[in-house]
């Protein structure tokens, strides 16, 4: 019985320290020191309207925008998820075949051998805000034709929106699709 | 995969190795009841908590220590169960989330208390901010603290000392290890881009004019203790694959280091406490060797990719990208899957269900062996258990009574260890068979992979890891109840039996070492230790592994 009583009192003490003090302390410092990041790295346009988050991908379907990864949840950021297809799952293969066929229809100038695999695979989160630099470059001819922006200008935009590895070492180099498309939108 | 990718992993491991010894020595000092500098620093704050908790810092009996552990954990499970059930009526619920269904609340409360963090709900829609910030966060502190307390008591027993006080150890683990490190890392995570807000979800109008609701919350404080405590449960449904829960390569590095911090330093803490630094180092190196082999296999198979997709003729130099995030690439994703299962954390930055067959076998093997570092506290407990088995087998081979730290290993200890050893495969294989026979409709992937899905779920539960092959339709009463029971038994049976071993050894007289004593601080012993781990693991799980991932690999 004494153990139960000590347990309940310990729960109370630890809950105050770990749930209230710790949580609120982190929150207070975060909101004071880095409010932008602490609130989700939201991006506003010139009118002050929130157009998305720097860290959350969004759906792009128009030919004049760069596309992101495949997302089974349609970039619904109120949730997150992927279809969890095993490598041996026939549904995975048929979905990838559809993506390749769609690519050929929309990008007749770029052969399938130059289509990077990250454009036909579902990201882990369904919200991946990035694509590989090669995946962005492969879309230049289509975006250029649809928007009238010169190819070399698009190439420069891609380079400007490419993040290298952290500390030059950790992770992989990527292009932020939303930030890239914001520049495309402004330029067309 | 480039040279830079490999270099990044080598640098990460170097940091881990450099941190292990100083952190280990710190741990040894932090749990020393005698007067020392740390006690003067933390003492006043801890005495306040002791006063509220009614805790006395005095040695308990072995039975009282075990009883305190199990009863306090059971009380915590019950309290948090109530929070989940009634979250709809509790404060801090801006999104209006309803109370949790009973079997799911049962599963979730056990899952977080047992350091498993298997999640059959999705964080964005299943839990209010109140539940996340009290129930889940609370358990993320006390669960690893329980594991650390336990291993400290076990080491004290091996060296012939009294077990200490469970509640005092629990509080020390929180105040001296978890809280300070978590606080600093949480702030670092914020500066890397992880949100820490109590505002409700944001609404955005996308470039194409659609409305996008963006879930957020107090993620950073949650993330830090999730990794440091080897908890692994995600704030968001997809865990650390979510860009808010792991925004870049740097946040990924910090997560890897936090997962390994406590568990890799325990061999050194043990070495210090037992006065056998060299033996601690041998155990550390043995585990590191297994870890590096696992990492090498995982990297090469994930880089090779999925032959079925590569055959489409696309550019596949990136490796297998299904279920992975671009900012991590194949190398950091595969490496994370090895670290999270070696440390029994269960956080994921890639979907394990989508790993290539052999890439998925590595996490499974880590969890089955449960000794390639292992979770906070309990992992090293398993390691010491295998070390005792190694000594026992060596003793049998040369015909001498085996000794460990100068204490004779006899029938009573070996019976307790044999029970501990047999419980784990029983908890994994029997429920897997039952699930496949009775609930085949919950398996989402066809063929051999389907068997692996069920096998992975119970392996993860029994090893208190918590990662999953998430395609599994596991939000049903059957899966909630069955994995709940497996997690509970997987955690507490071995805790009690191994405490009994420690108690029994502590009561023995030491025998002086002689030239005939089998030395436990040599490379020879390290090799025997690794051999025992691999042989016991292979004999137990080989058939199941052949039917699952190996068969899938051969037919792909």
Interface residues (C-beta under 8 A of the other chain):
Chain A: X3 X4 X5 X6 X7 X8 X9 X10 X11 X12 X13 X14 X15 X17 X18 X19 X22 X23 X25 X26 X27 X29 X30 X31 X33 X34 X37 X38 X39 X40 X41 X42 X49 X50 X51 X52 X53 X54 X55 X56 X57 X58 X59 X60 X61 X62 X65 X69 X75 X76 X77 X78 X79 X80 X81 X82 X83 X84 X85 X86 X87 X88 X89 X90 X92 X93 X96 X97 X100 X112 X113 X114 X115 X116 X117 X118 X120 X121 X122 X123 X124 X125 X126 X127 X128 X129 X130 X131 X132 X134 X163 X165 X166 X167 X168 X169 X170 X171 X172 X174 X178 X181 X182 X185
Chain B: X4 X5 X7 X8 X11 X12 X49 X52 X53 X54 X55 X67 X68 X71 X72 X75 X76 X79 X122 X124 X125 X133 X134 X137 X138 X141 X142 X167 X170 X171 X174 X175 X179 X182 X183 X186 X187 X190 X191 X192 X193 X194 X195 X196 X197 X198 X199 X201 X202 X203 X204 X205 X206 X207 X208 X210 X212 X213 X214 X215 X216 X218 X220 X221 X224 X225 X236 X237 X238 X241 X242 X243 X244 X247 X248 X249 X250 X252 X253 X305 X306 X308 X309 X310 X312 X313 X314 X315 X316 X317 X318 X319 X320 X321 X322 X323 X324 X325 X326 X327 X328 X329 X331 X332 X333 X348 X349 X350 X351 X353 X354 X355 X356 X357 X444 X445 X446 X447 X448 X449 X469 X470 X471 X552 X555 X556
